[in-house]
């Protein structure tokens, strides 16, 4: 089988595990604050230390995103970002020679409007590795999950603190690539209350699956990343990165010469924090 999202994500997590560390999964919003700047950020993430990249697809009515990511999506949409342009960003990223796995994260409506079959064909062709579609539960797997797996694209599911042992097997049934554990109830950008509770939850999920488990929501600093890395296979950071974008903009909301470096400097700090935690290879 040729290299696909299902194998490229596996290979990256395996490589990080072989190095004795967790993977750093970074989230940025496609088109924020504009197409050119967002593309520059995307292309700079691998060298800064990102092992896997979640690329947010802007949507007008997000239900799982806190204020920072909502605002990032609004900036991107105002600048004219579309799903087609998001795919073009990934295509350019691959043409530049980057092999870092990319997971598109968002909602089903833009994909449905694009056309599922057309979307999966285009996504596979340009090098999308996985999908996180937060408003498609396992009961709707026929809509996108199963076709994505058939196309060689991982479908990554979210597990939450309210996903009990009865529900968990259903959530994991067609999950591929890795499991994304949401560290808290609520939306992105909150604060983690108990790292011990997160570690216990990861251990519970790993009793049900051999897939890597990455933890997101609430990770803001290198210290947070290191604390999560002790128990998780991956650490996901999003809101803190899109906040770096916002804080770098000028008074008119436009990118400055500090925008790209504002993001990559935090990514480098997070990567360094993760690397302070040695895990059994």
C-alpha positions as CSV (number, residue, x, y, z in Angstrom):
1,X,0.0,0.0,0.0
2,X,1.3,3.5,-0.8
3,X,1.8,6.0,2.0
4,X,-1.6,7.3,3.1
5,X,-2.9,9.3,6.0
6,X,-3.5,6.1,7.9
7,X,0.1,5.1,7.6
8,X,1.8,8.5,7.8
9,X,0.2,9.4,11.1
10,X,1.1,5.9,12.5
11,X,4.7,6.4,11.4
12,X,5.0,9.8,13.0
13,X,3.6,8.7,16.4
14,X,5.8,5.5,16.2
15,X,8.9,7.7,15.5
16,X,8.2,9.9,18.5
17,X,7.7,6.9,20.7
18,X,11.0,5.5,19.5
19,X,12.6,8.7,20.6
20,X,11.1,8.2,24.0
21,X,8.8,11.2,23.9
22,X,5.2,12.3,23.2
23,X,4.3,13.9,19.9
24,X,3.4,17.6,19.6
25,X,0.2,18.2,17.7
26,X,-0.3,21.9,16.8
27,X,-3.6,23.5,15.7
28,X,-3.8,26.6,13.6
29,X,-6.7,28.0,11.6
30,X,-6.5,28.0,7.8
31,X,-6.6,31.5,6.4
32,X,-6.0,33.3,9.7
33,X,-5.4,36.2,9.5
34,X,-5.1,35.9,5.7
35,X,-4.2,33.2,3.2
36,X,-0.5,34.2,2.7
37,X,0.3,34.6,6.4
38,X,-1.5,31.4,7.3
39,X,0.4,29.5,4.6
40,X,3.7,30.9,6.0
41,X,2.8,29.7,9.5
42,X,1.8,26.3,8.2
43,X,5.1,25.9,6.4
44,X,7.1,27.0,9.4
45,X,5.5,24.6,11.9
46,X,7.6,21.5,11.1
47,X,10.9,23.2,11.7
48,X,9.5,24.8,14.9
49,X,8.8,21.4,16.3
50,X,5.3,20.3,15.3
51,X,5.0,16.5,14.8
52,X,1.4,16.5,13.5
53,X,-0.5,19.6,12.3
54,X,-4.3,20.1,12.8
55,X,-5.4,22.6,10.3
56,X,-8.8,24.2,11.3
57,X,-11.3,24.6,8.6
58,X,-13.2,27.9,9.3
59,X,-16.9,27.6,9.8
60,X,-19.6,30.1,10.7
61,X,-21.2,28.1,13.5
62,X,-18.6,26.2,15.5
63,X,-20.0,24.4,18.6
64,X,-16.8,23.0,20.2
65,X,-14.6,26.1,19.9
66,X,-13.9,28.7,22.5
67,X,-13.5,32.4,21.9
68,X,-9.9,32.4,20.6
69,X,-10.6,29.8,17.8
70,X,-14.0,31.4,17.1
71,X,-12.3,34.7,16.5
72,X,-9.6,33.0,14.3
73,X,-12.3,31.5,12.2
74,X,-14.1,34.8,11.8
75,X,-10.8,36.5,10.7
76,X,-10.2,33.8,8.2
77,X,-13.7,33.9,6.8
78,X,-13.6,37.7,6.5
79,X,-10.3,37.3,4.6
80,X,-12.1,35.0,2.1
81,X,-10.9,31.6,3.3
82,X,-12.9,28.6,1.9
83,X,-12.5,24.8,2.1
84,X,-11.1,24.9,-1.5
85,X,-8.4,27.4,-0.3
86,X,-7.7,25.2,2.7
87,X,-7.0,22.3,0.5
88,X,-4.8,24.5,-1.7
89,X,-2.7,25.4,1.4
90,X,-2.1,21.7,2.1
91,X,-1.2,21.1,-1.6
92,X,1.4,23.9,-1.5
93,X,2.7,22.5,1.8
94,X,3.3,19.1,0.2
95,X,4.8,20.6,-2.9
96,X,7.3,22.4,-0.6
97,X,8.5,18.9,0.5
98,X,6.9,18.7,3.9
99,X,5.9,15.2,5.1
100,X,4.4,16.2,8.5
101,X,1.0,14.7,8.8
102,X,-1.9,17.1,8.4
103,X,-5.3,16.6,9.9
104,X,-8.2,18.8,8.8
105,X,-10.3,19.7,11.8
106,X,-13.8,21.2,11.6
107,X,-17.4,20.6,10.9
108,X,-19.4,18.5,8.4
109,X,-21.3,21.3,6.7
110,X,-18.4,22.7,4.5
111,X,-17.5,19.1,3.4
112,X,-21.1,18.3,2.6
113,X,-21.4,21.5,0.6
114,X,-18.2,20.7,-1.2
115,X,-19.4,17.1,-2.0
116,X,-18.1,14.2,0.1
117,X,-16.8,12.1,-2.8
118,X,-15.1,15.1,-4.5
119,X,-13.7,16.2,-1.1
120,X,-12.2,12.9,-0.3
121,X,-10.7,12.5,-3.8
122,X,-9.1,16.0,-3.6
123,X,-8.0,15.5,0.0
124,X,-6.3,12.2,-0.8
125,X,-4.6,13.5,-3.9
126,X,-3.1,16.6,-2.2
127,X,-1.9,14.8,0.9
128,X,-4.4,15.2,3.7
129,X,-3.7,12.6,6.3
130,X,-6.7,12.7,8.6
131,X,-10.0,14.3,9.5
132,X,-11.6,15.4,12.8
133,X,-15.2,16.3,12.3
134,X,-16.6,17.1,15.7
135,X,-20.3,17.1,14.8
136,X,-20.4,13.6,13.3
137,X,-21.0,11.0,16.0
138,X,-20.3,7.3,15.4
139,X,-23.9,6.8,14.5
140,X,-23.3,8.8,11.4
141,X,-20.2,6.9,10.2
142,X,-21.7,6.2,6.9
143,X,-21.8,9.9,6.0
144,X,-18.0,10.5,6.0
145,X,-16.0,8.3,8.4
146,X,-16.3,5.0,6.4
147,X,-15.8,6.7,3.0
148,X,-12.7,8.5,4.4
149,X,-11.2,5.2,5.7
150,X,-11.9,3.6,2.3
151,X,-10.0,6.5,0.7
152,X,-7.0,6.0,3.0
153,X,-7.7,9.0,5.2
154,X,-7.7,8.5,9.0
155,X,-10.9,9.5,10.8
156,X,-9.9,10.7,14.3
157,X,-12.6,10.6,17.0
158,X,-12.9,12.7,20.2
159,X,-13.3,11.1,23.6
160,X,-14.3,13.2,26.5
161,X,-14.5,13.0,30.3
162,X,-18.2,12.0,29.8
163,X,-17.3,9.1,27.4
164,X,-17.8,6.2,29.8
165,X,-16.7,2.5,29.3
166,X,-20.1,1.6,27.8
167,X,-19.8,4.4,25.1
168,X,-16.1,4.2,24.5
169,X,-16.1,1.0,22.3
170,X,-18.6,2.7,20.0
171,X,-16.5,5.8,19.8
172,X,-13.4,3.8,19.0
173,X,-15.0,1.4,16.5
174,X,-13.9,3.2,13.3
175,X,-11.3,5.5,14.8
176,X,-8.0,5.6,12.9
177,X,-4.7,7.4,13.3
178,X,-5.0,8.4,17.0
179,X,-7.6,9.1,19.6
180,X,-8.1,12.8,20.6
181,X,-8.9,13.0,24.3
182,X,-10.6,16.2,25.3
183,X,-9.3,17.0,28.8
184,X,-12.3,18.8,30.0
185,X,-16.0,19.3,29.5
186,X,-16.9,22.5,27.6
187,X,-15.1,24.3,24.7
188,X,-11.5,24.8,23.7
189,X,-9.4,27.3,25.6
190,X,-10.3,26.4,29.2
191,X,-7.9,25.4,32.0
192,X,-7.1,21.8,33.0
193,X,-8.3,21.2,36.5
194,X,-6.4,17.9,37.3
195,X,-3.5,16.4,35.4
196,X,-3.9,13.2,37.4
197,X,-7.5,12.9,36.2
198,X,-6.3,13.3,32.6
199,X,-3.6,10.7,33.1
200,X,-6.2,8.3,34.5
201,X,-8.5,8.9,31.6
202,X,-5.7,8.3,29.1
203,X,-4.9,5.0,30.8
204,X,-8.5,4.0,30.7
205,X,-8.8,4.7,27.0
206,X,-5.6,2.8,26.3
207,X,-7.1,-0.3,27.8
208,X,-9.6,-0.2,25.0
209,X,-7.3,0.5,22.0
210,X,-3.8,0.2,20.7
211,X,-4.0,3.6,19.0
212,X,-2.0,6.6,20.3
213,X,-3.9,8.9,22.6
214,X,-3.3,12.7,22.2
215,X,-4.7,15.1,24.8
216,X,-5.9,18.6,24.0
217,X,-8.0,21.5,25.3
218,X,-6.3,23.6,28.0
219,X,-2.7,23.1,27.1
220,X,-1.1,26.6,27.0
221,X,2.5,26.5,28.2
222,X,5.6,24.3,28.0
223,X,4.9,23.3,31.6
224,X,1.3,22.2,30.7
225,X,2.7,20.3,27.7
226,X,5.3,18.5,29.8
227,X,2.6,17.6,32.4
228,X,0.4,16.1,29.8
229,X,3.3,14.3,28.0
230,X,3.9,12.2,31.1
231,X,0.8,10.1,30.4
232,X,-0.2,10.8,26.8
233,X,1.2,9.8,23.5
234,X,0.6,13.3,22.1
235,X,-0.1,16.8,23.3
236,X,-2.5,19.0,21.3
237,X,-2.2,22.8,21.5
238,X,-4.5,25.1,19.6
239,X,-6.1,28.1,21.4
240,X,-2.7,29.3,22.7
241,X,-1.3,29.4,19.2
242,X,-4.2,31.2,17.6
243,X,-4.1,33.7,20.4
244,X,-0.5,34.4,19.5
245,X,-1.7,35.2,16.0
246,X,-4.3,37.7,17.4
247,X,-1.9,39.4,19.7
248,X,0.6,39.9,16.8
249,X,-1.9,41.8,14.6
250,X,-1.9,45.5,14.0
251,X,-4.7,47.9,15.0
252,X,-6.5,47.0,11.8
253,X,-6.3,43.3,12.4
254,X,-3.7,42.8,9.7
255,X,-0.6,40.5,10.0
256,X,2.7,42.1,11.0
257,X,6.3,41.0,10.6
258,X,6.0,39.3,14.0
259,X,2.9,37.1,13.3
260,X,4.7,34.0,12.0
261,X,7.4,34.1,14.6
262,X,4.9,34.7,17.4
263,X,3.4,31.3,16.6
264,X,6.6,29.4,15.9
265,X,8.3,30.7,19.1
266,X,5.6,29.2,21.2
267,X,5.7,25.9,19.2
268,X,9.4,25.7,19.9
269,X,8.8,26.3,23.6
270,X,6.1,23.6,23.7
271,X,8.3,21.1,21.8
272,X,11.1,21.7,24.3
273,X,8.8,21.2,27.2
274,X,7.6,17.9,25.8
275,X,11.2,16.8,25.4
276,X,11.9,17.2,29.1
277,X,9.7,14.2,29.7
278,X,11.5,10.9,28.9
279,X,9.2,8.0,28.2
280,X,10.0,4.3,27.7
281,X,10.8,3.8,24.0
